Amino acid sequence: MENNPYDILGVSQSASKVEISKAVTLAMKRKQYPVDVIAKAQKSLMKSEERIIADYFHPI
């Protein structure tokens, strides 16, 4: 993944699924990134396997 999903959604690596869902709504309102990029970031953080990969490629 070329973009950091945590930066796209504006959440920390310890964010819960509820916080991620709220961040998706806020990211859509900000319109800083295209909708498909926001959706891909949400998908990668909601699935535990993909979240581990995101954590590896984008450490704190």
DSSP file (Angstrom, degrees, kcal/mol; ACC not computed):
  #  RESIDUE AA STRUCTURE BP1 BP2  ACC     N-H-->O    O-->H-N    N-H-->O    O-->H-N    TCO  KAPPA ALPHA  PHI   PSI    X-CA   Y-CA   Z-CA
    1    1 A M              0   0    0      0, 0.0     0, 0.0     0, 0.0     0, 0.0   0.000 360.0 360.0 360.0 129.1    0.0    0.0    0.0
    2    2 A E        +     0   0    0      2,-0.1     2,-0.3     0, 0.0     0, 0.0   0.802 360.0  58.4 -81.0 -29.7    1.5    3.3   -1.0
    3    3 A N  S    S-     0   0    0     34,-0.0     3,-0.1     4,-0.0     0, 0.0  -0.783  88.0-115.6-103.6 146.9   -0.5    5.5    1.4
    4    4 A N     >  -     0   0    0     -2,-0.3     4,-2.2     1,-0.2     3,-0.4  -0.698  19.7-154.1 -78.3 115.4   -0.5    5.2    5.1
    5    5 A P  H  > S+     0   0    0      0, 0.0     4,-2.1     0, 0.0     6,-0.2   0.811  93.8  57.5 -63.0 -28.7   -4.0    4.2    6.1
    6    6 A Y  H  >>S+     0   0    0      2,-0.2     5,-1.7     1,-0.2     4,-1.4   0.895 109.4  44.3 -68.1 -39.0   -3.5    5.8    9.6
    7    7 A D  H  45S+     0   0    0     -3,-0.4    -1,-0.2     2,-0.2     5,-0.0   0.894 111.1  54.1 -70.1 -40.0   -2.7    9.2    8.0
    8    8 A I  H  <5S+     0   0    0     -4,-2.2    -2,-0.2     1,-0.2    -1,-0.2   0.918 119.8  32.4 -60.6 -44.1   -5.5    9.0    5.5
    9    9 A L  H  <5S-     0   0    0     -4,-2.1    -1,-0.2    -5,-0.2    -2,-0.2   0.620 104.7-127.3 -90.2 -13.7   -8.1    8.4    8.3
   10   10 A G  T  <5 +     0   0    0     -4,-1.4     2,-0.3     1,-0.2    -3,-0.2   0.885  63.5 128.6  70.8  38.7   -6.3   10.5   10.9
   11   11 A V      < -     0   0    0     -5,-1.7    -1,-0.2    -6,-0.2     2,-0.1  -0.825  56.9-114.7-121.9 163.1   -6.3    7.8   13.6
   12   12 A S    >   -     0   0    0     -2,-0.3     3,-1.6    -3,-0.1    -1,-0.0  -0.430  34.5-104.6 -88.3 169.8   -3.6    6.3   15.8
   13   13 A Q  T 3  S+     0   0    0      1,-0.3    -1,-0.1    -2,-0.1    42,-0.1   0.660 120.7  57.8 -69.3 -14.6   -2.4    2.6   15.5
   14   14 A S  T 3  S+     0   0    0      2,-0.0    -1,-0.3     0, 0.0     2,-0.0   0.273  78.6 132.8 -96.6  11.4   -4.4    1.9   18.7
   15   15 A A    <   -     0   0    0     -3,-1.6     2,-0.1     1,-0.1    -4,-0.1  -0.341  51.7-131.3 -66.5 140.9   -7.7    3.0   17.2
   16   16 A S     >  -     0   0    0      1,-0.1     4,-2.2    -2,-0.0     5,-0.2  -0.330  27.5-102.1 -83.1 171.8  -10.7    0.8   17.7
   17   17 A K  H  > S+     0   0    0      1,-0.2     4,-2.2     2,-0.2     5,-0.1   0.849 124.0  53.5 -63.8 -33.7  -13.0   -0.3   14.9
   18   18 A V  H  > S+     0   0    0      2,-0.2     4,-2.2     1,-0.2    -1,-0.2   0.921 109.0  48.3 -66.0 -44.1  -15.6    2.3   16.2
   19   19 A E  H  > S+     0   0    0      1,-0.2     4,-2.2     2,-0.2    -2,-0.2   0.876 110.7  51.7 -63.5 -37.4  -13.0    5.0   16.0
   20   20 A I  H  X S+     0   0    0     -4,-2.2     4,-1.9     2,-0.2    -1,-0.2   0.911 108.4  51.0 -65.6 -42.0  -12.0    3.9   12.5
   21   21 A S  H  X S+     0   0    0     -4,-2.2     4,-1.5     1,-0.2    -2,-0.2   0.907 112.0  46.7 -62.2 -42.2  -15.7    4.0   11.4
   22   22 A K  H  X S+     0   0    0     -4,-2.2     4,-2.0     1,-0.2    -1,-0.2   0.889 110.2  53.8 -65.7 -38.7  -16.1    7.5   12.7
   23   23 A A  H  X S+     0   0    0     -4,-2.2     4,-2.6     1,-0.2    -2,-0.2   0.838 103.2  57.0 -65.9 -33.1  -12.8    8.6   11.1
   24   24 A V  H  X S+     0   0    0     -4,-1.9     4,-2.2     2,-0.2    -1,-0.2   0.926 106.8  49.2 -62.4 -44.4  -14.0    7.3    7.7
   25   25 A T  H  X S+     0   0    0     -4,-1.5     4,-1.7     1,-0.2    -2,-0.2   0.918 113.2  46.2 -60.7 -44.5  -17.1    9.6    8.0
   26   26 A L  H  X S+     0   0    0     -4,-2.0     4,-2.2     1,-0.2    -1,-0.2   0.885 110.6  52.8 -66.7 -38.4  -14.8   12.6    8.8
   27   27 A A  H  X>S+     0   0    0     -4,-2.6     4,-1.6     1,-0.2     5,-0.6   0.877 107.4  52.3 -64.8 -37.2  -12.4   11.8    6.0
   28   28 A M  H  <5S+     0   0    0     -4,-2.2    -1,-0.2     1,-0.2    -2,-0.2   0.898 110.5  48.2 -64.3 -39.8  -15.3   11.7    3.5
   29   29 A K  H  <5S+     0   0    0     -4,-1.7    -2,-0.2     1,-0.2    -1,-0.2   0.873 109.6  52.1 -68.4 -37.2  -16.4   15.1    4.7
   30   30 A R  H  <5S-     0   0    0     -4,-2.2    -1,-0.2    -5,-0.1    -2,-0.2   0.825  87.9-157.5 -68.5 -31.1  -12.8   16.6    4.5
   31   31 A K  T  <5 +     0   0    0     -4,-1.6    -3,-0.1    -5,-0.2    -4,-0.1   0.809  47.5 133.9  56.5  33.5  -12.5   15.3    0.9
   32   32 A Q  S   <S+     0   0    0     -5,-0.6    -1,-0.1   -24,-0.1    -4,-0.1   0.796  70.4  33.1 -79.4 -29.8   -8.7   15.4    1.2
   33   33 A Y  S    S-     0   0    0     -6,-0.4    -2,-0.1   -25,-0.1    -1,-0.1  -0.894  97.3 -94.5-123.8 153.9   -8.5   11.9   -0.4
   34   34 A P     >  -     0   0    0      0, 0.0     4,-1.9     0, 0.0     3,-0.5  -0.281  38.5-112.1 -63.0 155.4  -10.6   10.2   -3.1
   35   35 A V  H  > S+     0   0    0      1,-0.2     4,-2.6     2,-0.2     5,-0.2   0.868 116.4  54.5 -58.9 -39.9  -13.4    7.9   -1.9
   36   36 A D  H  > S+     0   0    0      1,-0.2     4,-2.0     2,-0.2    -1,-0.2   0.852 107.1  50.7 -66.8 -32.1  -11.7    4.8   -3.1
   37   37 A V  H  > S+     0   0    0     -3,-0.5     4,-2.1     2,-0.2    -1,-0.2   0.901 111.4  48.2 -69.4 -40.9   -8.5    5.6   -1.2
   38   38 A I  H  X S+     0   0    0     -4,-1.9     4,-2.4     2,-0.2    -2,-0.2   0.912 111.8  49.7 -64.6 -42.7  -10.5    6.2    2.0
   39   39 A A  H  X S+     0   0    0     -4,-2.6     4,-2.5     1,-0.2    -2,-0.2   0.894 110.2  50.1 -63.8 -40.1  -12.4    2.9    1.5
   40   40 A K  H  X S+     0   0    0     -4,-2.0     4,-2.3     2,-0.2    -1,-0.2   0.895 110.7  49.9 -65.6 -39.7   -9.1    1.0    0.9
   41   41 A A  H  X S+     0   0    0     -4,-2.1     4,-1.4     2,-0.2    -2,-0.2   0.915 111.6  48.5 -64.2 -42.9   -7.7    2.5    4.1
   42   42 A Q  H  X S+     0   0    0     -4,-2.4     4,-1.8     1,-0.2     3,-0.3   0.931 111.3  49.9 -62.6 -45.3  -10.8    1.5    6.1
   43   43 A K  H  X S+     0   0    0     -4,-2.5     4,-1.5     1,-0.2    -1,-0.2   0.905 109.6  51.0 -60.0 -42.8  -10.7   -2.0    4.7
   44   44 A S  H  < S+     0   0    0     -4,-2.3    10,-0.3     1,-0.2    -1,-0.2   0.788 114.9  42.6 -70.0 -25.4   -7.0   -2.4    5.5
   45   45 A L  H  < S+     0   0    0     -4,-1.4    -1,-0.2    -3,-0.3    -2,-0.2   0.684 110.1  55.6 -92.9 -18.6   -7.6   -1.3    9.1
   46   46 A M  H  < S+     0   0    0     -4,-1.8     2,-0.5    -5,-0.2    -2,-0.2   0.795  96.3  70.4 -83.8 -28.7  -10.8   -3.3    9.8
   47   47 A K  S  X S-     0   0    0     -4,-1.5     4,-2.3    -5,-0.2     5,-0.2  -0.787  77.2-144.7 -90.7 127.5   -9.3   -6.7    8.8
   48   48 A S  H  > S+     0   0    0     -2,-0.5     4,-1.7     1,-0.2    -1,-0.1   0.856  97.4  52.1 -62.5 -36.0   -6.8   -7.9   11.5
   49   49 A E  H  > S+     0   0    0      1,-0.2     4,-1.4     2,-0.2    -1,-0.2   0.932 113.7  43.0 -65.5 -43.8   -4.5   -9.5    8.9
   50   50 A E  H  > S+     0   0    0      1,-0.2     4,-2.3     2,-0.2    -2,-0.2   0.808 109.7  58.0 -72.5 -28.5   -4.3   -6.4    6.8
   51   51 A R  H  X S+     0   0    0     -4,-2.3     4,-2.6     2,-0.2    -1,-0.2   0.883 102.9  53.4 -67.8 -37.3   -3.9   -4.2    9.8
   52   52 A I  H  X S+     0   0    0     -4,-1.7     4,-1.9     2,-0.2    -1,-0.2   0.908 109.6  48.7 -62.2 -41.2   -0.8   -6.2   10.9
   53   53 A I  H  X S+     0   0    0     -4,-1.4     4,-2.4     2,-0.2     5,-0.2   0.918 110.8  50.0 -64.2 -43.6    0.7   -5.5    7.5
   54   54 A A  H  X S+     0   0    0     -4,-2.3     4,-1.9   -10,-0.3    -2,-0.2   0.895 109.8  51.6 -62.1 -40.0   -0.2   -1.8    7.7
   55   55 A D  H  < S+     0   0    0     -4,-2.6    -1,-0.2     1,-0.2    -2,-0.2   0.874 110.6  49.4 -63.7 -37.2    1.5   -1.7   11.1
   56   56 A Y  H  < S+     0   0    0     -4,-1.9    -2,-0.2     1,-0.2    -1,-0.2   0.926 116.0  40.0 -68.4 -45.5    4.6   -3.3    9.7
   57   57 A F  H  < S+     0   0    0     -4,-2.4    -2,-0.2     1,-0.3    -1,-0.2   0.709 124.7  37.6 -79.6 -19.9    4.9   -1.0    6.7
   58   58 A H  S  < S-     0   0    0     -4,-1.9    -1,-0.3    -5,-0.2    -2,-0.1  -0.600  80.0-176.3-131.1  71.9    4.0    2.2    8.7
   59   59 A P              0   0    0      0, 0.0    -3,-0.1     0, 0.0    -4,-0.0  -0.154 360.0 360.0 -66.7 165.6    5.5    2.0   12.2
   60   60 A I              0   0    0     -5,-0.1    -5,-0.0   -47,-0.0   -47,-0.0   0.493 360.0 360.0 -60.0 360.0    4.8    4.6   14.8
